Amino acid sequence: MKGKINHMLPFQIDLTGKTVVVTGGGGVLCSEFARALAACGASVALLDIKPENAKAAADKIGDNAMAVEADVLSRESLEAARGIVAQKFGGCDILINGAGGNSPRCTTAAEYFKPENTDGLNFFDILPEDLRFVFDINFTGAFLTTQVFAKDMINKSGACIINISSMNAFTPLTKIPAYSAAKAAVSNFTQWLAVHFSKAGIRVNAIAPGFFVSEQNRALLFNTDGTPTARADKILAATPMNRFGEATELLGALLWLCSSEGSGFVNGAVIPVDGGFSAYSGV
């Protein structure tokens, strides 16, 4: 195995000779994906709009990883990234569309609208440009990235795309209407792509994480003293396993979906990894 990587995996698959592109590669979850795939022998390109984050993650992996600055909302930026990846590692075999996120400008202060409640952002305050930003970073970014990199994947052995959806795609969470709608679009797009590329040898699936702590949601889940917020308490009460997930607990689903031997007939699936959240009715 190349590089200096030392990574415990739930099981091993052989990705030797494969090139993997991971958008949002500098983030908590996607950098974990990149490390796992590199540990299986793949050459991994970590794409991120914040190159310093991607570089820090790539440096921890070793020689078979590289950081590439890329804006998933710019076709020109993505095409440039594609050229850089192809020059060093070859064309893309596996694409992980992990870039995404929410914005406080699209997060209502209250779960329920009440006319008398005038504190903080409410539904009527959300601006079209802020709504568009959240939708674009989650859905349009996956759409454009797939348009650019799937060109390399046509009729390649083992080619697959994995989108990152969310529990919001099954049932929308309160306070975050744009993010919920965008992730629902990601799941729908996953199914559409699976059908569209089915004759071109590209499988397309998605992982729908439950609740994992990241830099994006840490302030929503924990107070400054480290205690859970009221929202975190509600999430844990609705999660039968009564805890947040660990990033490594997504790796089994990731590796399985990347393995032609393990999931060669799985196409158009959205796999929940949520501690039972989506199965629990609340009673």
C-alpha positions in Angstrom: 0.0 0.0 0.0 1.3 3.4 -0.9 1.8 6.3 1.4 1.7 6.6 5.2 -1.9 5.7 5.8 -2.9 3.7 8.8 -6.6 3.3 8.9 -8.8 0.7 10.6 -11.6 -0.5 8.2 -14.7 -2.6 9.0 -13.7 -4.8 6.0 -11.3 -4.5 3.1 -12.1 -4.1 -0.6 -9.6 -3.8 -3.4 -9.6 -0.5 -5.2 -6.1 -0.7 -6.5 -5.8 1.2 -9.8 -9.0 3.2 -9.2 -9.3 6.9 -9.1 -11.8 8.3 -6.6 -13.0 11.9 -6.5 -14.5 13.2 -3.3 -16.2 16.6 -3.2 -16.3 18.3 0.2 -13.1 16.3 0.9 -11.9 18.7 3.6 -15.0 18.1 5.8 -15.3 15.7 8.7 -17.3 12.9 7.0 -15.8 13.2 3.5 -12.2 13.3 4.7 -13.0 10.0 6.5 -14.4 8.6 3.3 -11.2 9.6 1.5 -9.0 8.0 4.1 -10.9 4.7 3.9 -10.9 4.6 0.1 -7.2 5.3 0.0 -6.6 2.6 2.5 -8.2 0.2 0.0 -5.6 1.1 -2.6 -7.4 3.9 -4.5 -5.8 7.2 -5.6 -8.1 9.8 -4.0 -8.6 13.4 -5.0 -10.1 15.6 -2.3 -12.0 18.5 -3.9 -13.0 21.4 -1.7 -13.7 25.1 -2.1 -11.4 25.5 1.0 -8.1 24.1 -0.3 -6.4 24.3 3.1 -8.9 21.9 4.6 -8.5 19.5 1.7 -4.7 19.7 1.9 -4.7 19.0 5.6 -6.8 15.9 5.1 -4.8 14.7 2.1 -1.5 15.2 4.0 -2.8 12.8 6.6 -3.5 10.1 4.0 -0.2 10.1 2.1 1.1 9.7 -1.4 -2.1 8.3 -2.9 -4.1 11.5 -2.0 -4.2 15.0 -3.4 -6.0 18.2 -2.6 -7.7 20.1 -5.4 -9.4 23.4 -5.0 -12.8 23.3 -6.7 -16.1 25.1 -6.6 -18.9 22.6 -7.2 -21.1 25.4 -8.5 -18.7 26.4 -11.2 -18.4 24.2 -14.3 -15.1 25.9 -15.2 -13.7 25.1 -11.8 -14.8 21.5 -12.0 -13.4 21.0 -15.5 -10.1 22.4 -14.3 -10.1 20.0 -11.3 -10.9 17.1 -13.7 -7.8 18.0 -15.7 -5.6 18.1 -12.6 -6.9 14.8 -11.3 -6.6 13.1 -14.7 -3.0 14.3 -15.1 -1.9 12.9 -11.8 -4.1 9.9 -11.1 -6.0 9.2 -14.4 -9.7 9.5 -15.1 -12.3 9.2 -12.4 -13.7 5.7 -11.6 -15.7 6.5 -8.4 -17.3 9.8 -7.6 -18.5 10.7 -4.1 -20.7 13.8 -4.2 -20.2 14.9 -0.6 -20.2 18.7 -0.8 -23.2 20.3 0.9 -24.4 22.2 3.9 -26.9 24.6 5.4 -27.0 28.3 6.1 -28.2 30.1 9.3 -30.0 32.5 6.8 -32.2 29.6 5.9 -32.8 28.3 9.4 -35.9 29.5 11.3 -35.5 30.5 14.9 -38.7 28.5 15.9 -39.9 25.1 15.0 -43.5 26.3 14.7 -44.7 29.6 13.2 -46.7 31.8 15.6 -47.7 35.3 14.6 -46.9 36.7 18.0 -43.4 35.3 17.9 -41.1 38.0 16.5 -37.8 36.8 17.8 -35.3 35.6 15.1 -35.7 34.5 11.6 -39.1 33.2 10.5 -40.3 31.6 7.3 -41.3 34.9 5.7 -37.8 36.3 6.3 -36.0 33.8 4.1 -34.6 35.5 1.0 -34.7 33.8 -2.4 -30.9 34.1 -2.8 -30.3 32.4 0.5 -32.7 29.6 -0.4 -31.0 29.2 -3.8 -27.6 29.0 -2.2 -28.5 26.1 0.1 -30.3 24.3 -2.7 -27.4 24.8 -5.1 -24.6 23.7 -2.8 -26.4 20.4 -2.1 -28.2 19.6 -5.3 -26.9 21.7 -8.1 -23.3 21.0 -7.0 -23.9 17.2 -7.2 -25.6 17.7 -10.6 -22.7 19.7 -12.1 -20.0 17.6 -10.6 -21.6 14.5 -12.0 -21.9 16.1 -15.5 -18.1 16.8 -15.4 -16.7 13.6 -13.9 -19.1 11.0 -15.2 -17.7 11.5 -18.7 -14.6 9.6 -17.5 -16.7 6.7 -16.1 -18.7 5.5 -19.0 -18.4 1.8 -19.5 -15.6 1.5 -17.0 -15.4 -1.6 -14.9 -16.5 -0.8 -11.3 -17.6 2.7 -12.1 -20.0 4.1 -9.5 -21.4 7.3 -8.0 -22.3 7.7 -4.4 -24.3 10.8 -3.4 -24.7 11.9 0.2 -28.3 12.4 1.1 -29.7 12.9 4.6 -32.5 11.8 7.0 -34.1 15.1 5.9 -34.8 13.5 2.6 -37.2 11.0 4.2 -38.9 13.3 6.6 -38.0 17.1 6.8 -36.6 18.4 10.0 -38.1 21.5 11.6 -36.2 24.8 11.1 -34.3 23.9 7.9 -36.7 24.0 4.9 -34.1 24.6 2.2 -31.7 21.9 3.4 -34.5 19.4 3.7 -35.8 20.1 0.3 -32.4 20.0 -1.3 -31.5 16.6 0.3 -34.9 15.2 -0.9 -33.8 16.4 -4.4 -30.5 14.6 -4.0 -32.2 11.3 -3.2 -34.6 11.7 -6.2 -31.6 12.6 -8.5 -29.8 9.5 -7.3 -32.7 7.3 -8.5 -32.9 9.3 -11.8 -29.2 8.9 -12.5 -29.3 5.2 -11.6 -31.8 4.6 -14.4 -30.2 7.1 -16.8 -26.7 5.5 -16.5 -27.8 1.9 -16.2 -26.8 1.1 -19.8 -23.5 2.9 -19.5 -22.1 0.7 -16.7 -22.3 3.3 -13.9 -24.1 2.4 -10.7 -25.6 5.3 -8.7 -26.6 5.1 -5.0 -26.7 7.3 -2.0 -26.0 7.2 1.7 -28.4 9.0 4.0 -26.6 9.7 7.3 -28.5 10.2 10.5 -27.0 12.5 13.0 -23.3 12.9 13.1 -21.4 15.8 14.7 -19.6 18.0 12.2 -18.3 21.5 12.2 -21.4 22.7 10.4 -23.9 21.4 13.0 -21.8 21.5 16.2 -23.3 24.8 17.4 -26.8 23.5 16.9 -26.1 20.3 18.9 -23.9 21.5 21.8 -23.8 24.5 24.1 -20.6 26.3 24.6 -20.0 24.3 27.8 -20.3 21.0 25.9 -23.8 20.0 27.1 -26.4 19.0 24.5 -28.8 21.6 23.3 -32.6 21.2 23.5 -32.5 20.2 19.8 -29.8 17.6 20.4 -32.0 16.1 23.2 -34.9 15.8 20.8 -32.7 14.1 18.2 -31.4 11.6 20.7 -34.8 10.9 22.0 -35.9 10.1 18.4 -32.9 7.9 17.8 -33.4 4.4 19.2 -29.7 3.9 19.7 -29.7 7.1 21.8 -26.4 8.6 20.5 -24.9 10.4 17.6 -23.1 8.4 14.9 -19.3 8.2 14.6 -17.9 9.0 11.1 -16.3 5.6 10.9 -19.8 4.0 11.1 -20.5 5.3 7.6 -17.6 3.4 6.1 -19.2 0.0 5.9 -22.0 1.3 3.7 -19.5 3.3 1.7 -17.2 0.4 1.0 -20.1 -1.9 0.2 -21.5 0.5 -2.3 -18.1 1.0 -3.9 -17.6 -2.8 -4.3 -18.8 -4.4 -7.5 -18.5 -7.8 -5.9 -20.5 -6.7 -2.8 -23.2 -4.6 -4.3 -23.0 -5.1 -8.1 -26.8 -5.4 -8.4 -27.6 -2.4 -6.0 -28.6 0.6 -8.1 -30.7 3.6 -7.2 -30.8 2.8 -3.5 -30.7 5.3 -0.6 -29.1 3.6 2.4 -30.0 5.0 5.9 -27.2 4.9 8.4 -29.1 6.5 11.3 -29.2 4.4 14.5 -32.9 3.6 13.8 -34.1 7.2 13.4 -36.0 6.6 10.2 -37.7 3.5 11.7 -38.9 5.1 14.9 -42.5 6.4 15.0 -42.0 8.1 18.4 -44.1 5.7 20.3 
